[in-house]
Amino acid sequence: MLVRSDLNVPLDGDRITDDGRIRASVPTLAKLRSGGARVVVTAHLGRPKGVPDPKYSLAPVARRLGELLGTEVTLADHGDEAQSAVGVMRDGDVVLLENIRFDPRETSKDDAERAALARELAALTGADGAFVSDGFGVVHRKQASVYDVARDLPAYAGELVRAEIEVLRQLTHASQRPYAVVLGGSKVSDKLAVISALLPKVDALLVGGGMCFTFLAAQGHSVGESLLEREQIEACRGFLASGRVVLPTDVVVASKFAADAPTRTVTADAIPDGWMGLDIGPESVAAFTGVLVGAKTVFWNGPMGVFELAPFAAGTRGVAQVIVDATAKNGTFSVVGGGDSAAAVRALGLPESGFSHISTGGGASLEYLEGKALPGLSVLEK
């Protein structure tokens, strides 16, 4: 059985700093093992540009995956080593193939090159092999281990992918009202399509993070040295015309991008020249709270500030805590859209169980909500 998992976790040297994606992969792998399958896992880590690079080795991932599964996970390089490792597998064994992106064919734009790699992967499973797609974070990529291999083998969605799709369907088609979306992160340009897709469906769109400053500029406010995409100002004006966009009323500003920089909290229309906004302020958290506590459905994607630096983490923590409280007290259906949002939940020590669902796929989640066809899902419907 060949399984495509998403094990792309952050590392500090060879230390995993957030094992959330590894833990999310365990249910499918454990279920296959319990059924007696011989499980060959393929995954990527980082962007090694098609050549082997020790800093992107999956060795730390293999160790952690073994701990979580309660069994040894053999890490094997592609080619002869992979064939040898697979050849001695017994029922329930797990082999993790080394970073698939060490092979340039994985991400090639040439269909024939990707297909050749896919055939090599499929051959590892033997005559009765099958493919399980369980890396939701990569299903928006037309890559050999995601898309092409599903054309060579009987292909199925894993438990994680099925759960992700069910949640996203609820957000797009069956949301209980009021429905609030919280968007943050750095750039409006990264979220244009999802804003366009969701704005007609929601009751409120709350905007924080670096992207809020382009919206504030669209209202005619000076934003100092804050992140600003001038070419998106007109688009933001169009979104503001809906009457459903809620912007920060105050922001935490600093003289430079640093944890030890002098800071102030100012109203959103009075950012001083030479200063930059790095978080939403307490009044904004209170205003966002007023919307979120009454919501029955909440989708959150993107931090409210530079949460990695302590002076600018309060906005993200405050909004996240409100969502946790609404989930517990009001039964709010709350979804964290993966990526930096999921990382913030863990980094800030918030309970993962406090949300209805934490997605493993930031980009994949957004593209699904935008209404795009995701190659790694479409191919499963063949």
ABEGO torsion letter per residue (X at the ends): XBBBBBABBBBBEABBABAAAAAAAAAAAAAAAAAGBBBBBBBBBEBAGGBBBAAABAAAAAAAAAAAAGBBBBBBBBEAAAAAAAAABBBGBBBBBBBAAABAAAABABAAAAAAAAAAAAAAAEAABBBBBABAAAAABBBAAAAAAAAABBBBBBAAAAAAAAAAAAAAAABBOBBBBBBBEABAAAAAAAAAAAAAABABBBBBEAAAAAAAAAAGBBAEABBBBAAAAAAAAAAAAAGABBBBABBBBBABBBAABBBBBBBAAABBBGBBBABBBAAAAAAAAAAAAABABBBBBEBABBAABAAAAAAAAAAAAAAAAAAAAAGBBBBBAEEAAAAAAAAAGBBAAABABBBABAAAAAAAAAGBBBAAAAAAAX
